[in-house]
Amino acid sequence: MIVPPHKPEAPPMPEDIGTARQLWWAVSGLGVVYTFAGIATMTGQRDELSKQFLDEMHKTDPSFPAATVDLMVLAAFGLTAVVGIALAGVTLLIARQLGRGKPWARTVLTVVAVWLGMGAVATMFSFSGDAGLATMVAGGTTIVQGVLAVGAAYLSYRPESTKYFQLNRK
């Protein structure tokens, strides 16, 4: 009788990695909020966007119909929603791999954390109080996302976390 080789048990997930994973879930959820706040902001500027787009189209084709531009602007709103939700989903999938101790997931999420952190700093310096509600929600969401992402990345590199990733390296 052939006995299959015994696979060593995976080490338990450190508390810091569990917390980092939860922070990434929050970042993902806030990404959905940001997406819909951005769409709400764009909806408030729909007439301006349509006019600008129509002016650009008339430079190349003066007979381009305005109804087509309106349809294209609505399609852009829908595409924005789909991409925002897809990015949130991908973030959740990578956060799941982070919890499983995959070093590549930690690397990818670290790059995302740096990006979101820089975006949060830029938003803090460019944020003005005279913006509409949707714009303020999007700006506040950007700042909170950056803080949570940088915190999650920090937790992913603490000594216990680093040991966890080294033990799970394959």
Residue pairs with C-beta under 8 A, 6 or more apart in sequence:
10 100
10 101
10 167
10 168
11 101
11 164
11 167
11 168
13 99
13 101
13 164
14 158
14 160
14 161
14 163
14 164
15 160
16 155
16 156
16 158
16 160
16 161
17 98
17 99
17 101
17 155
17 156
17 161
17 164
18 99
19 152
19 155
20 98
20 151
20 152
20 153
20 155
20 156
20 161
21 95
21 96
21 98
21 99
21 152
23 148
23 149
23 151
23 152
23 155
24 91
24 92
24 94
24 95
24 98
24 109
24 148
24 149
24 152
25 92
25 95
26 148
27 91
27 116
27 145
27 148
27 149
27 152
28 88
28 89
28 91
28 92
28 95
29 88
30 141
30 144
30 145
30 148
31 84
31 87
31 88
31 91
31 145
32 84
32 85
32 88
33 137
33 141
34 84
34 138
34 141
34 142
34 145
35 80
35 81
35 83
35 84
35 85
35 88
36 81
36 84
37 134
37 135
37 137
37 138
37 141
38 80
38 84
38 134
38 138
39 77
39 80
39 81
40 134
41 132
41 134
41 135
41 138
42 49
42 76
42 77
42 80
43 77
44 132
44 134
46 73
49 73
50 66
50 69
50 70
50 73
53 69
53 72
53 73
54 64
54 66
54 69
57 64
57 69
58 64
91 109
91 112
94 105
94 108
94 109
95 105
95 109
97 104
97 105
98 105
98 106
98 109
98 156
100 168
101 164
101 165
101 167
101 168
102 165
102 168
103 165
103 168
103 169
106 156
106 157
106 165
109 149
109 152
109 153
109 156
110 153
110 156
110 157
112 149
113 149
113 150
113 152
113 153
114 150
114 153
116 142
116 145
116 146
116 149
116 150
117 146
117 147
117 149
117 150
118 146
119 142
119 145
119 146
120 142
120 143
120 144
120 145
120 146
120 147
120 150
121 146
123 139
123 142
123 143
123 146
124 143
127 139
127 143
129 136
131 139
155 161
156 165
